[in-house]
Amino acid sequence: MGTAPPARDSVGAVYPGAEPPPDGLALVHEEGRSLRAAWHGNELLRYVYRPWEPQLESPRPYLHPLRTLDGDVVSLYRPHDHVWHKGIAWSLSNVGPENFWGGVSYTRADGYRQLPNNGRMRHDGFDALGVHDGVLRFDERLTWVTQAGAAWIEERRRVGVAVLPGAGAWQLAFRTTMRNVSGAAIPLGSPTTSGRDNAGYSGLFWRGPRSFTGGAVLMPDGEGGDELMGVRGPWLAFTGRHDGHGRSSTLVFVDHPANLEYPTRWFVRSQPFACVCPAPFFSREYPLADGDELTLRYDAFVAGGALDRTACADLAGRAAELQPAPE
């Protein structure tokens, strides 16, 4: 995994005249639509920053597909059961009365209902974009716009990608700073803060492939499945198997010590589908005052194979190596 493969012709013979794949980490910018990151010519991720989905799905940037260094896809896009689930996406369900998650909203009075409150995250531009010293980084500006057309939140997002070939993994570092520009306080919560038990999803949400259903959930103090819903911990890992060749992959998600509610409560499911979300608003609303900012940081490691807890902890311990520094 550490060196580029040689150029070959149509029958597999090595020959010097063929264009070799790019060496190391590379970026392709599809202007006005997305970014793609590749390792030795093999795509690791696509970041769609101007999505095309309908308002009902709360259009927002997302990462899909996500692949291991060996090319196995470890994310899912628009599953029929929840079409607003898209790979990994910063998705907040309860932004005051507004929904930047997609689909229905939960209220104490009426349960889940479709309301005219599906906002969108508008891409306003990149302040930095490129690969330097083996790390892909981009700084993005976004505005959160309600379905009624009001600007509520201005966001500065910083993302980094680095490959750890010796560990058979790559790292995604995610940092967001959200500033309330709505003119009033905004309580950030979840369906649980609105009355639904164990539905604290709201945050950096990952939806795994169908074949990962029934996969293993690992945390520093043990492993299991759905019974780990809502448990606190500095990191959580999910291992699943792929259809076809039957290989396994592991994703390790890491909370940051400076984050709200650290160590976070985790929204995690192995059944009826695979998903993970570090959930800072799981059971308690955060009042974001007008003009105030909230910064949160997370890491995700995408690794080939079924890692044990020791290997997961080793990856989690490397999170600080790539995390973007405060401005």
N, C-alpha and C positions, 0 to 999 in steps of 0.2 A: 504493500500500500504506500510505501514511501517514495517510489520513483515512477516516472511515467512509463507506460508500456511502449515497446518499439512500434514503428509504423509497419503495417503489413498490407499486402495486396489482397485481391479478392479471394485467393485460395489460401491465404494465411501465411505466405512467405514474407520474411522481412526484406524490405528493400529501401535504399537510401533516398529515393526520389519522392516518397510520399510525405505529405505535410504531417508532422507529428502533432499529437494533441498538446494543448497548452500545459506547461509545467506548473505544478502546484495549484494554488487556489486562484480562480479566475472569476471575473464578473462580466455578465452580459446585461446591458440595460435595454429593455424593450420600451422605448420612449413613450410616455403617456400611459403605460399599462403595468409593467412589472420589472423586477430584478431577478436574475438567475445567478446562482453561485454553483461553480463546478470545481471538482478536484481531479486534476490530471484529465480533464475533458469529460468526466462523468458528473452529471448534475446531482447536487446535494439538496437544493431547495429552490423553490420559486416563491418570491414575495410579491403578491399582487397588491399594489398600492392604489390602483383605481379600479375597483371591482365593478361589475356590470349587473349584479343581482338586483332584484326588485326591492322597493322600499320596505316591504313586509319583512325582509330578511335582515334589516338594519345593516346596509352595506358598509363594510369596514375592511381595512387591510388584513390580509391573512397570509400564512405560510403553508403552501401546499403545491406540489407534493414535497414531502420530506423523505430523504433516502439515507440509508446507511452508506458507509464507504464501499460496500459491496453491491450497492444498487437496490437493496430491498426497500420498498415503500412502507413507511411507518405512519401514514396519516390518511385521513378520509375526507372527502369533499361532498357536501350536500347530501348526506344520507337521507333516505326517504322518510325515516322516522322523525328527523329534526333537520330540515333542509338548511337551517341557519348555522349548523355546525360546519366549520371549514378549517381543517388542518389544525394549526395553532393560531389563535387570534386573541387579541386583547378585546374582551367582550364583557361589558358591564350591563347587568340585567335591570338594576334598580338605580337610576340616576334621578333622584327625586321621583316624580311621576313618569319620567321618560324611560324608554327601553332602548339601550344600545347593544342589545344581545340578539334580538330578532324574534319574530313570532309573537306568541301570546304573552300576556303579563299576568302575574298573580296578585290578587287583592284579598284582604281578609273577608270582605263582604261577599265576593262573587267567585272566589277561586280563580282558575285560569280562564281568561277571556281575551279575545282579540280586540285591542284598543287602537285608536288612531295616534299612537305614541312611538312608532318605530323610527328612531333617529338614525343618522348616518355620520360616519367619520370622513370628512373631506380632506383629501391630500392637498396641501398647499405648496409643497416644494421640499427639495433637499438642500440642506446647508453644507453637507459633506457627503462624499460618495467615492469609494475606491478601495483598492487593496494596497496595503503598505506593510512591509515587514511580515508578510505571511498572514495578515489579518484583514478580513473584509469588514469595513465599517460604513454605516450610513446614519446620518442625522436627518430626521424628517420633521416637518411642521404639519400639524393637522388641526382642523376645527371640527368640533362636534356640533352638528346642526340638528335640531329637533324636527319632527315630521311637519310641524307648523312653520318651519323655516327660521327659527331663532338660533343664534350662535350661543351656546351654553358653556363650552369648555374649549380652551386653546391648549393643545398638547405639543410637547417637544419629545420626540421619541428617538432613542439612540440604540442601534443594534450592531452587534459584532459577531463575526463567525470566524472560528479558527479550527484547524484540523489537528488532531492528536494521533498521528499514525501509529505511534508505539502502543497506544491504548486501543487501537481499532475503533476510534470514536471521533466525533467532532462536536464542537461546543457552540451553542447559541446563547449570547448574552443580550438581555432585553432590559432597557431602562426607559421609564416613562415619567414625565413631569406634567401633571394636569393642573391648569389654572382656571378657576371659576370666573367667567366673564358674563354670567347671566344677569347680574344685578341683584341677586338674592342668594341666600344660603341654599346649598344642594346637599341633602343627605344621600350618601352612597351606601347602598345596602344590597340585599339579595331577597329571593322569595322567602327564605327563612326569617329574615327580619320583618317580613310582611305577614308571617303567620304559618308558613308551610314548613313542617319539620324536615330536617336533614336535606334541605334544598339550597345550600349556601353557595351554589355556583354563581360566580361573578368575578372575573379576573382573567388571567392568562390561561385559556381553556384549550386543551388538546383532545381531539377525537381520534381514536386509533382505528386501524383496519378491522373489518368484520372478523377476520381470522384471529384477532387478538382477544375476542370474547372468551372469558374464562381464564385469562392470563393471571400471572402472579403479581401481587403487589408487595413491595419490599420497603421497609422503613428501618431506621437505625436499631430499633428494639425488637424487630420481629417481621413476620411476613404473613400474608393471608389474602383476603379479597375484599368483598363489600363491607365486611365488618370494620374495616379501617376508615370508613366514611367519618369525617369530622375529627379524626385524631390529629393531634398537633405533632409536628416534627420539623427539623431543619431541612430535610430532604425526603423525597419519596420516589421510588422507581417502579416501573411497570415493564414486565417481560411478557412477550407474546410470540406466537409461532406463525409462520407464513404458510399459506397454501402453496402447493406445487412442490418445491424442494424440501419444505419442512424445517428450514433453518429458523432460529430464534433471533430476536432483537430485543434490546433493552433501552428504555428511555429513562434518564435520571433527571428529575426536576428539583431545583435547589432554591430555597428561600434565602433572603439577604438579611443579615443581622440588623440593619438599619430600618427594615420595613415595619410598617404598622402591623401589630399583632404577632410579631416574631416570637417563637416559631409558629408559623401559620397553621391554621386548621386546613385540612385537605379535603376537597371534594373529589372523590374517586369512586369509580365503578369498574367492576370486572364483568358484571352481568346487569342488564341484557346486552350491554356493549361496553367497550373499553373507553374510558375517558379519565383525565386527570386535570385538576385545576387548583393551584395554590389560591386560597380563598380568603383574602384579608377582610371581607365584609360578610363572612359566613353567618355569624349570629349577632353582630353588633354593627349598627350604622355608624358611619364616619361623617360628621357634619363638616362639609367643605364650605367655608365662609366665602362670601363674594370677594374676589380679588386674591384669595389664598391659593397656595399650590400644595399638591401632594405628589411626592416622588416615591416610586416603587421600583425594585430591581429583582430580576429573576434570571436563572440560568437553566438551560436544558442541554443535556448531553445525549447524543444519539449514537448508540454502540451496537456492533454486531455481536451476536451470541447471547446466551442466558447468563447474565452476570450474577454472582452471589453478592451478599450484603457487603462483604469486605471490598470487592471491586467497585461496587456502587459508591461506597463511602470514599474510596480513593478518588473517584471522579468528582464527587461533590466537593472534596477538599481543594480541587483545582479551580473552583468557580471564580475566585478573586483574580486569577491571572488575566482574565479577559474583560472583566466588568468595566464599562466606561467610567472614568473618574468624574466626580462632580464638576460642573462648570464653574 
